[in-house]
Amino acid sequence: MKHVKKILVFSLLTAIGLSACKKDFLNKGVPTQQLVVNTYYQNTAELRAATGYLYTSPWFDFNYPFIVYVGDVMSGNTVSNPYNTNASQFSNFTIANGYGGLSYGWSSLYNVVAQSNTTINNITNFSPASLGQARMAAMGEARFMRGVAYFYLVQLWGSVPIVESSDKLINKPLLHRNIESDVYKFIINDLHYAAHNLPASDPQPGRVNKWSAEGLLAKVFLTKSGITGTRVQADLDSAKYYAADVVHNSGISLDPDYYSAFLTANNNSPEMLFGLQFTVAAGAAWTTNDFRETAIEGDPNIDGLGGGGWDGLRISKDMYDNYSPGDKRRKATFMLNGDTYPELVTAQDPNGYKMTDANGAYVKKYVDGGPLANQGLNIQLMHDASPNYLLRLSDVYLVYAEAILGTNPSTSDPEALTYFNMIRTRAGLATVNSISFSDIFKERRVELALEYQFWFDLKRWHDYDPTSADAFIKAQHRNAFTYNNGVAAEPSGSVTKVNPAYYTLPYPAVEVTADPLLNQPAVPYY
């Protein structure tokens, strides 16, 4: 844990130095001065600046490439080129604990924990009680972020160390892992606090609110319901309770058009309950930028800047096969030979980018174009402007349907059908009058494709039904494909198949070396 200890112990300097000077939530420029902690946190603006930092830099190494490889490569949604040996490790379940990308994900998530702990500690110790609800809301934002980080940590690694106060690491730098059920209790406590103290809405788009916390609570309880190997009805009921409150009482609705929800011009639409925030501002500090587009775009000509597309990701035949004819979500998610995207304007393509490559399907979601695209609202090289959507309203709709279904083989419950069918209607698909787990599972894959969710759906399924989850992955067609005249074809010869070797990642070797207690049995958290 030496690396994590370093992050946690020195988080105070980073959190104050990088966040306190921001005048606006989305203004993530280079700091102009160093602030003294005990004279800061004195008004609402300073509290907002401190919590604004938690949406960006601490997540940088998690945002790319780690979560891209975990969420959509390991799950079989995308395929990497053979030369991309880092991504291939995730596709083939051959991740070595010495692979540096593991440390990026682990360290980034513990950086979020550290920065959140520092913010909570500083608000507690230095902000005046007279700030009242603004003070509690800032604490709620920080505890929301810590809860999100631990939700990813426990899903990815299982038992992990809980660090509630970074100060304690000074005297006790080596940490035991804590048992999974206690990590979930810790997450739920944080999110309960956030739900009770965050406002129902926020004037700054992109800030989390009460409904963000309740939506995530629903997902946490749904996931927790199966970790013992069988689904616990009390957890399913809690997932249903929080999801129902969001869908009935939040006043939030789906964007009428799925495609437009992912255009830069519509960033931070109300459908987004939580997303990471980055900037394209000239001179912005490294780690406040999002370079996913530069990496994942299939053709560097898409943005008109060159130098992109070096990640080599293509859509798998397995994912392609999940799209029904006429599904409006397909074109918003990936490009096929013959597609035209009028918003992706460049000097070379003033009428928009036309996909002309038959040898593979390109990623579209989060590929926003260059400086001329979307009326000039978009990126410079390695600086994308779109939030990374980590929780959307449609996700909560499907959590609600799955919680209602519970352990039944199918359901015709009117509530489950209402919200399930709202998603299908937006996609241009026919409504249904009964749904099963496989229906919800497939709908989640298509609705949330390339939003790094599918691996976590597979993991949740495996927790209580490992035989079926294993069989699903073994049957996947993890191949890129050609597309000509409306026909998708896999390579001649054998179809790539894999046997899932694990559902939790190996602990990074550097962390185990620094903290041998990670190899010891997990202990309760007191």
C-alpha positions, 0 to 999 in steps of 0.5 A: 500500500505504499503507493496508496499511502503516498496518495492519501497522505499527500492528498491535502496538498493536491486537493487545496492547491488544485481545486481551491482557486477554481472560480467555477465548477467547470473551470479547471485551469492551472492554479494561480496560488497556493492556499492555506487550508485553515483560512479556506472553506469559509463560504459557499463558493470555496466549498463548491470549488473544493468539491468541484475538483472531485469530478475530474483529476482524481479520476484521470487514470481510471477514465482512460484506459483502465475503465475502457478496457475493463468495461468494454474489452473484458466484457466482449463489447469491443475488440483490440488490434493484436498489437494492442497487447495491453487491451488484449490482456483484458480480452483474453483474461490474461491480466498479469498482476505486474501490468501497470494498468492495474495500478492506474485503476487502483491508484486512481480510485484510491486517489478519489478516496483520498481527495474525498477524505481530505475534503470531508476532513477540511470541511469538518475542521475549518468551515463554519457551522453557520454555512448550514446546508451548503456545508452539509451538501459539500460533505454530501458531494465528497461522500458521494464520490467516496462511495462511487470509488469504493463501489468500483473498488469492491466490484473490481477487486472484491475485498479491499482496504477501507480508508475512512481517514487518511490521517490514520495511515501515518501511524499505521501504513499497512492495511488489511483488506476488509470483507466485502459485506463491510465495504458495501455497508461503508458505501451505503452509509456514504450514499445515505448521507449524500441522499439526505444532504444533497439538494434535489437539484443544482443550478450548475449542470453536472453536479450530483444531487439527491437523485444521483445518490438514490440512483446509485444506492439502487444499483449498489443494493441490486449488486449487493443482493447476489454477492453471497451466491443467492439473491437476497430479497431485502436488498432487492427490495431496497434497490426497488425502493430507491429506484422507484423514488428516482423514477417517480419523484425526481422529475427527471425524464429521458432525453427524447432522442438517444443520439442527441443525448451524446452530442457535445452540444447537449452535455450534462443533460438532466438524464445524466445523474453522474458523470466525470467532467473534463475540459478543452480549455487552452493551457488546462493542466494535464489530468483535467483533460479527457483523451479517450476520443483521440485514443478510441476513434477509428480514423484520425480524420474524424477530428481533422487533427490527426494523430488519433485512433491509436487504441485500435478498438473495434466493435465485436460481432457479439455486440453487433448481433444484439442490435435489432433492425431499426434500433436508433441506438446503433448509429449513436454507438458505433459506425458502420460502412456507409454511415454519415455523421453530419455533426462531425465537420472538418475542413476536409469533410464540411458535410460531416464524416462518412465511414467508408471502412468495411473492415470493422465497426468504429466506436462512435459514442464519446467520439465528438469530432474536432474543433469544427464539429458540433458548431465548434464546441468540441475537442483539441487533440487529447482534450475531449469535452464530453462528460464520462457518463457513469450513471444515467436515468435509463440505467436506473429504469433498468435497475428498477425493472430487474429489482422488481423481477427479482428471482422470478423467471419473468414478470408482467408487473406494470411498473417494470414494463412501463420503464422498460418499454420507455427505453425501447420506445425511445430506441424505436422498438416495439413494446413488450408485455412480459420481461425476463432476466435475459430481456433486461440483461440484453437491454442493458447491454445495448442501452449502456453500450460503450459506457463501461457498464457491461462487465459489471452486469456480467460480474453481478450475474456471475455472483449468484449464477456463475454457471450461466455467466460463464457459459455466456462469455464462453459463447461470445463471438469476440471478433471484429467483423467486415460490413458490406452491403448490409452484411456483417461477416466474421473472419474465415476460420475459427471464431475467437472464444475465451474461458473467463478465468476470473471476475475480480482483478488481481491486486497490482503487484506493486501494491502487494509488495508494498503492503503484504497484508493484501495477501492475508485474509480479509477482516471486518471493518470496525 
